[in-house]
Amino acid sequence: MQDAKPGIDIQHGTDGVRVVLRGAWTAASMTSWRGSREVLRLLAGAPADARWDLLSLHDFDHLGALVLWEHWRREWPPTVEADEDQRTLLDRVAAHSLNLPPVVHRTWRQRVDSFGLQVIAATHQVRDFVTLVGQLLLDVLRLIGSPRWGPWRDFTGHLYSIGAQALPITALVGFLIGVVLAYLMSQVLRQFGAETYVVNILGLALIRELGPLLAAVLVAGRSGSAITAQIGVMRVTEELDAMRVLGVPAGFRLVLPRAMALAICMPLIAVWTTLAALLGGMMAADLTLGISPAYFYEAMPRVVRVANLWLALAKSVVFGVSIALIGCHFGLRVKPNTVSLGQGTTASVVAAITSVILIDALFAVVFKRVGLI
Amino acid sequence: MSTARHRDPQASDASDDAWRLPAPGQPIIQVRDLWSAFPVPGGGQVVVHKDLNLTVVRGEVITLVGGSGTGKTVLLRQMLGLNRPYKGSVQVLGRPVGELSGRGAGARVGMLFQQGALFSAFSVLDNIAFPLRETRVVPDPLVREAALLKLQMVGLKTSDAHKMPAELSGGMIKRVALARALIMDPPLLMLDEPTAGLDPDSSDTFVALLRSLHEELGLTVVMVTHDLDTLFELSNRVAVLAEQRIIIADTVEKVIAYPHPFIHDFFLGERGQRAMELLRERRRETPAPVNEG
């Protein structure tokens, strides 16, 4: 099938030019062999009004016919020696239009319109998000009213996949950040002879800021995308529509368990990450500055006030809920095609991480008098 | 049945590692002693096919039928090399099926997936052109023209070329998927439930399209379908999957006469009777097609 290369013979005789096609002029032969371009180049040297002999071809298909037809400038040459099947193929190519209708470009007016539509779509985004938040509040009230009917199985499932399964990666990242921070600070603090202050800086930075923030960014990347993808696939496979028709509210069954799971997981993961980072910092301080873990353990409660821990926990709850809501929001907006699913997942992760950092900044401004000496 | 292409395959100086297109009436797919097995969650495995044998000859339309879970689609996927045999062998075009999906696969076999499997990021034209464009040998204007030609051959209009798959109806998706399967003019076409999900009207026109393409292009078609109208309209042969093997592969008439509970329920139920009646009427109008199998 693919072994007979397309070939061409141009014979100049007394009665004019005669072009003999040989081998297989098929999609298979023309695409499996690099020399196809060579054949097209040779073909270019054959005059369209020559005598064409197709009878030596042993294989011919639509692509071969198309190549010839284009070379003939879409009309039959005066003499073509071809059998019935080859003529049928050429006739079929001739019978169909080969001109692609042009892509209609947008007019200026349409561009202005589409900008307006984008603005309207943006306001809809905001409205949908507010609706989602409101629905979540209503669902929480409903759950408090009848806790027995809550989506507890979903909740525990998410608790495991969002919380428990995130422990190794958050510990690793936290530990490494702790080591790096402690090492860098030891270089600076040694110049001032203020080595022991590494405990103050590490304690405050990790417990109040970096621990919760790192954990939230990791969880946003890990679980925010997963939530969007899960709900988005449900849109693609019409599961969301099925739930709606069956009278099962998507907010109560999909959004609420995820938001609850994240609200509970997030502070726990934040504490876990902070502990891992402190462990890393402690080890690095021991190695580079000779500050013993025992001193660390003794000094930490003195220099970092416990209010910082409460602040970190509260912050993490807000991070968790916002990651869940953003994930669900973009998941519910996915349109039933794969491109939209990809875009939704990307947008969800970017929005979740941005919102985590914004919320963190907000907390920093509002609670600037809390926990700092 | 006219075969417009691949007229004289034996003339090619075929080396041993070449794909060989057999003469009409000769085997094009050979399934020998095939076992298909899948692991079951929790250990163990389920055997779908056991010592299954089937030969598909060039130029015929063969339909695979069988109850739910008898592995019709699995058999089709085995013939495409998408599933691996647990035991036994599948030969397509004279080569082991595992090599089928290599470079230039589009020129050997076309597959119409049940849901169309169009690339949702590409327009209709780009979907059809995809297999040819990916070879990176053919100049792009030619690729576009080849895709336009196939687009019209499956009954779509050139104005549909720039549409996205999300804008298409079920029938149009099937047509675009068929055009994509045929872009490289493969001699072999596989259809998984070609009319599932289409309304009776689009189903009839799609079957008519498949019929005319089969005749014009001299394709060999392997088809899985539950739709008796499609089956009667298109098949030269019917292969019945039951008890983990092919219990019979023959003309519709002979298959119906074979005593087996599944065949009885499938063809001689109320639905089957109605379709048979239509078949008889049509056979009276036109002489029965010659079976090449």
Interface residues (C-beta under 8 A of the other chain):
Chain A: M1 Q2 D3 A4 A24 T26 A27 A28 M30 T31 S32 W33 R34 S36 R37 L40 H58 D59 F60 D61 H62 L63 L66 V67 E70 D83 D85 T88 L89 R92 V93 H96 S97 L98 N99 L100 P101 V103 K335 P336 N337 T338 V339
Chain B: S2 T3 A4 R5 H6 R7 D8 P9 A11 S12 D13 A14 S15 A18 W19 R20 L21 L93 R103 G104 G106 A107 R108 S120 A121 L125 L132 T135 V137 V138 P139 L142 R144 E145 A146 L148 L149 K150 Q152 M153 T158 S159 A161 H162 P165 A166 I183 M184 D185 P187 E216
